[in-house]
Structure formats: C-alpha cells, structure tokens
Amino acid sequence: MPSLRPLGNRGLTVRPLAASALLVCTAVGALVVIGFTTLALVPLVLGVGLVAAWLMALALLSWAGIEGMAALERWFENDPRFQR
C-alpha cells in the first residue's frame, strides 16, 4: 500500500516547452468555452427579455382595460339616457 507522505521536491515537473504548449492550449480552450457560453446565453437573455416585455405589455393593457370599464360605468351612471 502506498504511503501518504509529502513529495517535497519530487513533485510534478513539466519541461518548459510542454509548459508553454499547455499554457497556450489552456488559453485557447478558455476562449472557446467562453465563446460557446456566450453563444448559449445570448438567446436565453433575449428570450427572458422578450417574456418580460410581453408581461409588462399585458399588465399595462389590462390596467387600461380596467380604467376604460370604470369610465364606461361612470358614463352609464351619469348620462340621463341610461336613467329610468
């Protein structure tokens, strides 16, 4: 069974050329991941914004309808043509 002792200076060593290649590949991979994430999030953010705009328009139109019905009710109550 392997012992769990500190490695000290015998840790992971990477040659400079391999380290440079690893750094470049990591940077390119990060750019690709960020690009795909952006491409995935833009439609979602636009969709959420569109739903919010529809809900706001629905709320405003509902409020305008209620106010219109209240004005119609006041007109019915005050106009002598609708009085008996």
Backbone as ProteinMPNN parsed JSONL, in Angstrom:
{"seq_chain_A": "MPSLRPLGNRGLTVRPLAASALLVCTAVGALVVIGFTTLALVPLVLGVGLVAAWLMALALLSWAGIEGMAALERWFENDPRFQR", "coords_chain_A": {"N_chain_A": [[0.844, -1.172, 0.0], [0.622, 2.244, -0.868], [2.393, 4.867, 0.712], [1.315, 7.827, 2.391], [2.987, 10.389, 2.191], [4.633, 13.577, 2.181], [5.636, 14.917, -0.988], [7.728, 16.659, -1.395], [10.452, 17.959, -3.122], [10.113, 16.29, -5.219], [7.872, 16.555, -6.767], [5.405, 17.194, -9.342], [6.883, 17.745, -12.37], [7.34, 19.795, -15.172], [8.51, 20.217, -18.38], [9.877, 23.179, -19.953], [9.019, 23.608, -22.678], [6.794, 21.942, -22.914], [5.251, 23.044, -20.889], [4.762, 25.586, -21.943], [3.264, 24.904, -24.22], [1.082, 23.75, -22.937], [0.063, 25.984, -21.594], [-0.662, 27.649, -23.76], [-2.603, 26.016, -25.02], [-4.474, 25.861, -22.957], [-5.28, 28.562, -22.787], [-6.427, 28.936, -25.353], [-8.454, 27.028, -25.216], [-9.96, 28.11, -23.106], [-10.891, 30.438, -24.339], [-12.508, 29.308, -26.319], [-14.439, 27.978, -24.762], [-15.573, 30.184, -23.418], [-16.592, 31.533, -25.641], [-18.547, 29.674, -26.627], [-20.211, 29.61, -24.384], [-21.122, 32.243, -24.34], [-22.51, 32.297, -26.788], [-24.527, 30.541, -26.122], [-25.821, 31.822, -24.014], [-26.766, 34.303, -24.948], [-29.174, 33.994, -26.604], [-30.857, 33.033, -24.562], [-30.956, 35.165, -22.721], [-32.102, 37.14, -24.355], [-34.566, 35.896, -24.824], [-35.672, 35.811, -22.224], [-35.865, 38.558, -21.79], [-37.74, 39.202, -23.781], [-40.018, 37.812, -22.872], [-40.427, 39.187, -20.463], [-41.029, 41.725, -21.492], [-43.43, 41.166, -22.849], [-45.036, 40.441, -20.652], [-45.094, 42.886, -19.26], [-46.397, 44.51, -21.149], [-48.842, 43.173, -21.24], [-49.742, 43.603, -18.605], [-49.991, 46.434, -18.618], [-51.91, 46.831, -20.659], [-54.061, 45.457, -19.525], [-54.554, 47.035, -17.268], [-55.282, 49.423, -18.553], [-57.63, 48.543, -19.773], [-59.237, 48.012, -17.523], [-59.448, 50.601, -16.459], [-60.797, 51.808, -18.588], [-63.235, 50.413, -18.514], [-64.155, 51.302, -16.024], [-64.524, 54.033, -16.589], [-66.535, 53.82, -18.497], [-68.571, 52.785, -16.886], [-69.005, 54.963, -15.136], [-69.973, 56.766, -17.02], [-72.337, 55.498, -17.797], [-73.748, 55.726, -15.382], [-74.068, 58.499, -15.074], [-75.17, 59.596, -17.396], [-78.192, 60.811, -18.694], [-79.689, 59.31, -20.525], [-79.497, 56.677, -19.815], [-80.829, 56.482, -17.487], [-83.681, 55.626, -15.51]], "CA_chain_A": [[0.0, 0.0, 0.0], [1.475, 3.426, -0.925], [2.344, 5.72, 1.909], [0.898, 9.202, 2.15], [3.988, 11.296, 2.731], [4.825, 14.703, 1.269], [6.547, 14.646, -2.093], [8.885, 17.542, -1.331], [10.881, 18.451, -4.428], [9.888, 15.266, -6.228], [6.527, 16.763, -7.289], [5.2, 17.198, -10.783], [7.77, 18.647, -13.111], [6.968, 19.91, -16.577], [9.569, 20.898, -19.137], [9.41, 24.491, -20.421], [8.28, 23.536, -23.939], [5.486, 21.355, -22.611], [4.504, 24.022, -20.088], [4.308, 26.627, -22.866], [2.182, 24.334, -25.024], [-0.065, 23.603, -22.046], [-0.471, 27.319, -21.36], [-1.334, 28.097, -24.993], [-3.809, 25.206, -25.199], [-5.43, 26.277, -21.934], [-5.814, 29.865, -23.185], [-7.326, 28.732, -26.497], [-9.633, 26.313, -24.702], [-10.781, 29.045, -22.337], [-11.584, 31.303, -25.301], [-13.564, 28.52, -26.964], [-15.504, 27.765, -23.774], [-16.24, 31.47, -23.224], [-17.367, 31.79, -26.855], [-19.739, 28.829, -26.638], [-21.088, 30.048, -23.308], [-21.768, 33.472, -24.792], [-23.49, 31.939, -27.814], [-25.654, 29.872, -25.483], [-26.537, 32.713, -23.104], [-27.401, 35.44, -25.631], [-30.592, 33.72, -26.884], [-31.606, 32.905, -23.315], [-31.18, 36.511, -22.179], [-33.089, 37.779, -25.224], [-35.861, 35.263, -24.567], [-36.183, 36.289, -20.933], [-36.258, 39.951, -22.002], [-38.973, 39.217, -24.558], [-41.11, 37.398, -21.979], [-40.671, 40.303, -19.543], [-41.714, 42.787, -22.24], [-44.813, 40.732, -23.059], [-45.755, 40.536, -19.375], [-45.308, 44.301, -18.978], [-47.437, 44.971, -22.067], [-50.095, 42.583, -20.785], [-50.168, 44.314, -17.395], [-50.431, 47.787, -18.978], [-53.171, 46.741, -21.392], [-55.098, 45.068, -18.559], [-54.855, 48.214, -16.474], [-56.021, 50.345, -19.422], [-58.973, 47.986, -19.925], [-59.981, 48.23, -16.28], [-59.759, 52.029, -16.394], [-61.83, 52.059, -19.595], [-64.515, 49.896, -17.995], [-64.592, 52.206, -14.954], [-65.025, 55.249, -17.24], [-67.814, 53.467, -19.097], [-69.538, 52.668, -15.795], [-69.356, 56.329, -14.702], [-70.793, 57.363, -18.069], [-73.675, 54.905, -17.683], [-74.408, 56.237, -14.181], [-74.319, 59.937, -15.132], [-75.88, 60.007, -18.613], [-79.643, 60.667, -18.469], [-80.297, 58.333, -21.43], [-79.474, 55.371, -19.183], [-81.585, 56.587, -16.226], [-85.098, 55.269, -15.658]], "C_chain_A": [[0.894, 1.241, 0.0], [1.308, 4.281, 0.324], [1.975, 7.146, 1.498], [1.879, 10.144, 2.812], [4.191, 12.427, 1.723], [5.862, 14.375, 0.207], [7.793, 15.51, -2.035], [9.213, 18.084, -2.705], [10.649, 17.439, -5.544], [8.504, 15.391, -6.847], [6.487, 16.727, -8.8], [6.129, 18.204, -11.437], [7.37, 18.611, -14.579], [8.058, 20.705, -17.267], [9.01, 22.195, -19.71], [8.618, 24.446, -21.726], [6.881, 22.975, -23.711], [4.621, 22.321, -21.796], [3.966, 25.143, -20.978], [3.151, 26.12, -23.718], [0.919, 24.18, -24.191], [-0.724, 24.948, -21.78], [-1.228, 27.838, -22.58], [-2.634, 27.327, -25.205], [-4.89, 25.579, -24.182], [-6.069, 27.611, -22.291], [-6.793, 29.733, -24.344], [-8.597, 28.012, -26.052], [-10.543, 27.218, -23.905], [-11.543, 29.972, -23.264], [-12.729, 30.557, -25.982], [-14.728, 28.311, -26.004], [-16.269, 29.06, -23.531], [-17.097, 31.813, -24.443], [-18.639, 30.965, -26.903], [-20.72, 29.229, -25.542], [-21.832, 31.319, -23.7], [-22.83, 33.167, -25.84], [-24.706, 31.238, -27.217], [-26.474, 30.835, -24.634], [-27.257, 33.859, -23.803], [-28.856, 35.129, -25.987], [-31.434, 33.583, -25.62], [-31.92, 34.269, -22.723], [-32.198, 37.255, -23.032], [-34.482, 37.19, -25.008], [-36.482, 35.724, -23.264], [-36.633, 37.746, -21.052], [-37.556, 40.062, -22.775], [-40.175, 38.819, -23.703], [-41.445, 38.518, -20.996], [-41.402, 41.44, -20.251], [-43.17, 42.419, -22.5], [-45.622, 40.835, -21.773], [-46.046, 41.989, -19.005], [-46.409, 44.861, -19.877], [-48.8, 44.424, -21.654], [-50.632, 43.298, -19.556], [-50.683, 45.714, -17.733], [-51.75, 47.765, -19.741], [-54.325, 46.323, -20.482], [-55.524, 46.264, -17.718], [-55.658, 49.226, -17.298], [-57.446, 49.843, -19.635], [-59.829, 48.204, -18.693], [-60.372, 49.698, -16.143], [-60.842, 52.402, -17.409], [-63.192, 51.572, -19.14], [-65.051, 50.784, -16.877], [-65.148, 53.502, -15.547], [-66.38, 54.983, -17.886], [-68.902, 53.355, -18.04], [-69.966, 54.037, -15.295], [-70.243, 57.01, -15.74], [-72.217, 56.814, -18.01], [-74.434, 55.481, -16.49], [-74.821, 57.696, -14.324], [-75.108, 60.382, -16.366], [-77.38, 59.786, -18.421], [-80.294, 59.651, -19.413], [-80.365, 56.941, -20.796], [-80.211, 55.367, -17.848], [-83.026, 56.169, -16.483], [-85.945, 56.217, -14.876]], "O_chain_A": [[1.839, 1.303, 0.786], [0.223, 4.388, 0.897], [2.29, 7.596, 0.396], [1.609, 10.646, 3.903], [3.942, 12.244, 0.531], [6.832, 13.66, 0.458], [8.827, 15.124, -2.581], [8.336, 18.615, -3.385], [10.964, 17.715, -6.701], [8.001, 14.416, -7.405], [7.432, 16.28, -9.45], [6.141, 19.381, -11.077], [7.1, 17.553, -15.147], [8.476, 21.755, -16.777], [7.804, 22.305, -19.932], [7.637, 25.176, -21.869], [5.904, 23.485, -24.259], [3.408, 22.399, -21.994], [2.838, 25.598, -20.787], [2.166, 26.832, -23.914], [-0.184, 24.444, -24.67], [-1.952, 25.036, -21.745], [-2.314, 28.402, -22.445], [-3.658, 27.924, -25.536], [-6.076, 25.607, -24.51], [-7.276, 27.78, -22.118], [-7.863, 30.342, -24.329], [-9.695, 28.367, -26.482], [-11.765, 27.115, -24.006], [-12.712, 30.27, -23.018], [-13.801, 31.124, -26.194], [-15.886, 28.455, -26.398], [-17.497, 29.037, -23.445], [-18.205, 32.327, -24.295], [-19.709, 31.502, -27.192], [-21.932, 29.191, -25.752], [-23.025, 31.458, -23.427], [-23.93, 33.717, -25.787], [-25.805, 31.34, -27.763], [-27.693, 30.689, -24.539], [-28.269, 34.342, -23.294], [-29.722, 35.952, -25.69], [-32.601, 33.976, -25.607], [-33.041, 34.503, -22.269], [-33.072, 37.934, -22.492], [-35.471, 37.924, -25.012], [-37.68, 35.998, -23.204], [-37.656, 38.131, -20.485], [-38.389, 40.916, -22.471], [-41.237, 39.432, -23.807], [-42.618, 38.771, -20.724], [-42.298, 42.054, -19.672], [-44.053, 43.269, -22.384], [-46.773, 41.27, -21.8], [-47.124, 42.294, -18.494], [-47.265, 45.611, -19.408], [-49.801, 45.138, -21.714], [-51.828, 43.571, -19.464], [-51.704, 46.14, -17.193], [-52.62, 48.6, -19.491], [-55.449, 46.793, -20.656], [-56.714, 46.477, -17.486], [-56.611, 49.818, -16.791], [-58.378, 50.646, -19.674], [-61.008, 48.542, -18.8], [-61.498, 50.008, -15.756], [-61.709, 53.226, -17.115], [-64.197, 52.248, -19.357], [-66.259, 51.002, -16.783], [-66.15, 54.017, -15.053], [-67.274, 55.828, -17.828], [-70.034, 53.782, -18.267], [-71.151, 54.264, -15.054], [-71.162, 57.747, -15.384], [-73.184, 57.561, -18.153], [-75.642, 55.703, -16.579], [-75.833, 58.1, -13.75], [-75.667, 61.479, -16.357], [-77.8, 58.697, -18.029], [-81.384, 59.171, -19.106], [-81.192, 56.119, -21.191], [-80.216, 54.353, -17.15], [-83.529, 56.353, -17.592], [-87.17, 56.089, -14.869]]}, "name": "protein", "num_of_chains": 1, "seq": "MPSLRPLGNRGLTVRPLAASALLVCTAVGALVVIGFTTLALVPLVLGVGLVAAWLMALALLSWAGIEGMAALERWFENDPRFQR"}
